[in-house]
């Protein structure tokens, strides 16, 4: 368990909870420390929203900076008070090692959607993260977008623990369920030739069905674009809408193949925006995805 992060999370909750809720919260923590039975844990997890409410944890810039200092990559934006409490209950009373991993898996299998979201959001803070990888993979195999994003988005866990195959399948799954890629930490660093091939195949399937392809798909293709992928980007440049063409330009900017030069010349105006920082992946996607 990341003790510094857990202590920080506890301090945020305690400063925001009104006195009756805080008393209940402290009682659960004390009870779990002394009696971490499955029954005690299930009661605490199940009652958290009713006793503590569903408001978001109030975080300012200083809090977010403290989160990153306590745990590299930890981004608790969007966590509710109930989420934070559930994560902390498991951190404080869930045990360690194999026992923790077994309890985490059991809880995830029996959780409703809201509970599963909270449990998976806590992945960066739990002990023995390498033992949780199989259950985390279950989270990204789901078709429930909220659960998928609890694992995949704004979390350092996948980039740290998933192997290349698991990572690639997570990226592809995001596209299948209508999720987005840019909140995934390590998206550029974990890009790889096999993922580029998979995504180009996916784009061809979408096109064959007369369906659109999200511009950010090309983010993971650009650094490894071969002749076939450059042909796909040419198609986007020639026939795509403005957002799609801008995504293709960003991909071309990352392409190392000299054969990309004519394509870059064809979108010279967009390449100039890339060069001076006016066109970025974050900016391109921010227009359609809320923070």
Residue, then its C-alpha position, 0 to 999 in steps of 0.5 A: x500500500x502507498x501509505x503517503x497516498x492513503x494518508x493524503x486521501x484520508x486527510x481530504x475526506x476528513x476535511x470535507x465530511x460533516x461531523x456525523x459522516x466523519x464519525x461513521x467514517x472513522x468508526x469503519x476505519x477503526x473497525x477494519x483495522x481491528x477486524x478486517x473480516x469480509x463481512x466488515x469490509x462488505x458493510x463498510x463498502x456498501x454503506x459508504x455512499x449512504x453515510x458519506x454522500x456522493x459529492x466529488x472530493x474537492x481538490x485544488x491545484x495544491x491537492x493535485x500536486x500533493x497527489x503526484x508527489x505522494x504517488x507518481x501518476x496518481x490523478x484523483x480528479x472525478x473521485x467521489x467521496x464514496x469512491x475515496x472512502x471505499x479505496x481507503x477502506x480496502x487500503x487500511x483493512x484489505x490485508x497484504x500480498x496474496x490475501x489482498x489480491x484474493x480479497x480484491x478479486x472477490x470484491x470486484x466480482x461481487x461489486x455493482x457498477x459504482x463499487x467496481x468503479x471505486x475499487x478499480x480507481x484505487x489500483x495505483x494505491x494498493x499493495x502488491x500491484x503485480x498480483x492485481x494485474x489479472x483482475x485489472x485485466x478483467x476490468x478492461x475487458x468489460x463492456x461497461x464504459x465506466x468500469x473500463x475507464x476506472x482502470x484505463x483512464x488517469x491511472x498509472x497502473x496500466x502503463x506500469x503493469x500491463x504487458x504489450x499484449x494487454x496494453x494493446x487490447x486495452x487501447x483497442x477495447x477503448x475504441x470498441x466501446x466508444x471510449x477515448x484514448x488520450x486520458x490513458x497515461x503512457x499512451x505515447x511511450x507504450x505505442x508499438x508496431x503491433x498496436x499500429x498494425x492492429x489499429x490500422x486493421x480496425x480502421x479498415x473494418x470501420x471504413x468497410x462498414x461505412x463508419x467513421x474513425x476517431x482521429x486519435x486512433x492515428x496517434x498510436x500509428x504515426x510513430x510506426x507508420x509503414x507504407x500501408x499506414x501512410x496510405x491510410x493517412x493519405x486517405x484521411x488527408x484526401x477525404x476526411x473532415x477537418x478534425x480527421x485531417x488534423x489528426x492525420x497531420x499530428x500522426x505524420x509529425x511523429x512518423x520517422x519514415x522519409x516516405x511521409x515527406x510528401x504527405x506532410x507537404x500536402x498538409x503544410x498549413x497543419x504541420x506549421x500548427x504542429x510545429x508552433x504548438x497550436x495543434x496538439x493531441x490534447x487540444x484536438x480532443x479537448x473540443x469533444x471530451x470534457x475534462 
